[in-house]
Amino acid sequence: MPMIHKPMGLDEFKQLLRGADANKDGGLSQAELWKALKVTGIGFAWFRAWLSLRKFDLNRNGVIDGDREQEKLLRYAEQNWNIIVK
């Protein structure tokens, strides 16, 4: 499984996700998440964004929003994408 070229800290990852919220609605669509992951150099960014939305969009509104959904995404990123969560 391809990994990010260098580990990324939690704050850096959160900042990346906030910056990816193009319409400033507080949530991440699949396209917004894909663009953020693509910037990191992570492999299969489109697929990972698609899968993340399927796994973590708990209310099925088409975006990862709310503390619970975002926390689940962060924990998954820590375990699978070489993100260091402190």
C-alpha positions in Angstrom: 0.0 0.0 0.0 1.6 3.3 -1.0 2.3 5.8 1.8 2.8 9.5 2.0 6.4 10.2 1.2 7.1 11.7 4.6 5.0 11.4 7.8 2.6 14.3 8.4 1.7 15.6 11.8 -1.9 15.9 13.0 -2.0 19.7 12.9 -0.5 19.8 9.5 -3.1 17.2 8.3 -6.0 19.2 9.9 -4.7 22.4 8.2 -4.6 20.6 4.9 -8.1 19.4 5.3 -9.4 22.9 6.4 -7.7 24.4 3.3 -9.3 21.8 1.1 -12.8 22.9 2.1 -13.2 25.1 -1.0 -16.8 26.2 -0.4 -16.1 26.8 3.4 -19.2 24.8 4.5 -17.2 23.0 7.2 -17.4 19.6 5.4 -15.3 17.7 2.9 -16.8 16.4 -0.3 -15.1 13.6 -2.2 -13.6 16.0 -4.6 -12.3 18.3 -1.9 -10.8 15.3 0.0 -9.3 14.0 -3.2 -7.5 17.3 -3.9 -6.1 17.4 -0.4 -4.8 13.8 -0.6 -3.4 14.4 -4.0 -1.3 17.3 -2.6 0.3 14.9 -0.1 1.6 12.6 -2.8 -0.4 9.7 -1.4 -1.0 6.9 -3.9 -4.5 6.2 -5.1 -5.8 9.5 -3.8 -9.1 9.4 -5.7 -9.9 5.9 -4.5 -8.9 6.8 -0.9 -11.2 9.8 -1.0 -14.1 7.8 -2.4 -13.6 5.0 0.2 -13.3 7.6 3.1 -16.6 9.2 2.1 -18.2 5.7 2.1 -16.8 4.8 5.5 -17.0 8.1 7.4 -20.0 10.0 6.0 -22.2 8.6 8.8 -25.3 10.7 8.0 -24.9 10.1 4.2 -25.2 13.8 3.3 -22.3 13.6 0.8 -19.6 15.2 2.9 -17.4 14.4 5.9 -18.6 16.9 8.5 -19.1 17.1 12.2 -16.7 16.2 14.9 -17.5 12.5 14.9 -17.0 11.9 11.2 -13.8 14.0 11.1 -12.4 12.2 14.1 -13.0 8.8 12.5 -11.2 10.1 9.3 -8.3 11.3 11.4 -8.0 8.0 13.2 -8.1 6.1 9.9 -5.5 8.3 8.4 -3.2 7.7 11.4 -3.5 4.0 11.1 -3.4 3.7 7.3 -1.8 6.8 5.7 1.3 7.5 7.8 -0.3 10.5 9.6 1.1 11.1 13.1 -1.8 11.9 15.5 -0.6 13.3 18.8 
